[in-house]
Amino acid sequence: MQKNKKLLIAGVGGQGIVYLTNIIAEAALISEIDVSISEIHGLSQRGGIVTAGIGFGKNCTGFIKNAGVDFLIGLEPLETQRCLQYLHKKSCVVFGNYRIMPYSVNAQMAEYPDVLKFSEYLKKNCKKVYFIEKFPETIEAVNYNIYLLGIATLQPDFPLKAEKIEIAIKNLIEGKRKEKTLDIFRMSIDNFVEKSKSI
């Protein structure tokens, strides 16, 4: 890795952001890349806003400032939208269309934003945007985070290689869940490569 990079993960409580962050940090250590993680917010309430900033490289902290994110993994569309201020023209965004309605929407006090329109806006203002409108039916929602990580790993300049992520998964996860997680991670990569060939 030639330059320091910053990654932001955004979602809500219960989507496995701490879990994903631990895998990424482990993969960085395996890769002998300095890694720093910012304070993670929102864990006290399931369904509350959760973000985690990760810095890769020497003296690169996980603290995120405006226009300071190189990669954004969005586990929930509205929470991805809340992170607009942290993006810049060369940012890469990977996010999925798994909506968790906030109270204001459930109470019919507000409407959920148009996700397709938001995706188009990102594509006009960021270097790379990958919007997963529909996840494979064989994957449970709890594993969407791993699926999105697989896609992020394939992007140019992403600081971690897929093989290092796989080693991290093997190190941190036990039992049947280990193989299931690896299968989803590899499926994500295979699907992305196949889709890229058809374009």
CORWO-V350429 format. One record per backbone hydrogen bond with DSSP energy under -1.0 kcal/mol. CO is the residue of the C=O (numbers start at 0). NH is the residue of the N-H. If there is no record, write none. Layout:
BEGIN
CO&NH + CO&NH
END
This chain:
BEGIN
4&55 + 5&69 + 5&70 + 6&53 + 7&72 + 8&51 + 9&74 + 10&49 + 11&14 + 15&19 + 16&20 + 17&21 + 18&22 + 19&23 + 20&24 + 21&25 + 22&26 + 23&27 + 24&28 + 25&29 + 26&30 + 27&32 + 28&31 + 33&56 + 35&54 + 41&44 + 44&47 + 47&12 + 49&10 + 50&40 + 51&8 + 52&37 + 53&6 + 54&35 + 55&4 + 56&59 + 64&67 + 69&91 + 70&7 + 71&93 + 72&9 + 73&95 + 75&79 + 76&80 + 77&81 + 79&82 + 80&83 + 82&85 + 83&86 + 84&66 + 85&68 + 87&90 + 90&127 + 91&71 + 92&129 + 93&73 + 94&131 + 101&105 + 102&106 + 103&108 + 103&109 + 104&107 + 113&117 + 114&118 + 115&119 + 116&120 + 117&121 + 118&122 + 119&123 + 121&125 + 127&92 + 129&94 + 130&132 + 131&96 + 135&138 + 139&142 + 140&143 + 142&146 + 143&147 + 144&148 + 145&149 + 146&150 + 147&151 + 148&152 + 151&154 + 154&157 + 160&164 + 161&165 + 162&166 + 163&167 + 164&168 + 165&169 + 166&170 + 167&171 + 168&172 + 174&177 + 175&179 + 176&180 + 177&181 + 178&182 + 179&183 + 180&184 + 181&185 + 182&186 + 183&187 + 184&188 + 185&189 + 186&190 + 187&191 + 188&192 + 189&193 + 190&194 + 191&195 + 192&196 + 193&197
END
